């Protein structure tokens, strides 16, 4: 997918002359860890049967999410990525991720069995 249309949020065409195409800043301020409600879950859907640990529910700047993802990946000693507001860590590291998030002061729960 091309990066040139990212600011439109999927808009292809509009007849509205007053349409504002500026990017919306959904979360310009990152909430403190004690106010975050994070969910840690295991997922293997649409991943060719490979298990990944997902961390969802983060509200804040993308840079802060990426730094948290980088720290969790280094603590688990594995790869992963940050996409669509989720931290994806390769493998089943639910307990370790949950322990690290709680140690950092986040309100985190295990979700999905």
Residue pairs with C-beta under 8 A, 6 or more apart in sequence:
7 21
7 22
7 23
8 21
9 24
11 21
27 59
27 60
27 61
28 61
29 60
29 61
30 59
30 60
30 61
30 64
31 59
31 60
32 105
33 104
33 105
33 106
33 107
34 105
34 106
34 107
35 107
36 57
36 58
36 59
36 60
36 106
36 107
36 108
37 57
37 107
37 109
38 55
38 56
38 57
38 58
38 101
38 106
38 107
38 108
38 109
39 54
39 55
39 56
39 57
39 108
39 109
39 110
39 111
40 53
40 54
40 55
40 94
40 97
40 98
40 101
40 108
40 109
40 110
40 111
41 53
41 54
41 56
41 94
41 110
41 111
41 112
42 51
42 52
42 53
42 54
42 92
42 94
42 112
42 113
43 51
43 52
43 53
43 54
43 112
44 50
44 51
44 52
50 90
51 91
51 92
52 80
52 88
52 89
52 90
52 91
53 76
53 88
53 89
53 90
53 91
53 92
53 93
53 94
53 97
54 86
54 87
54 88
54 89
55 69
55 72
55 86
55 87
55 89
55 97
55 101
55 108
56 85
56 86
58 64
58 65
58 68
58 85
58 87
62 82
65 82
65 85
65 87
66 82
68 87
69 80
69 81
69 82
69 87
69 89
71 100
72 80
72 87
72 89
72 97
72 100
72 101
73 79
73 80
73 89
75 96
75 97
75 100
76 89
76 91
76 93
76 96
76 97
78 89
78 90
78 91
78 93
79 89
79 90
80 87
80 88
80 89
80 90
81 88
82 88
89 97
94 110
98 108
98 109
98 110
101 108
102 108
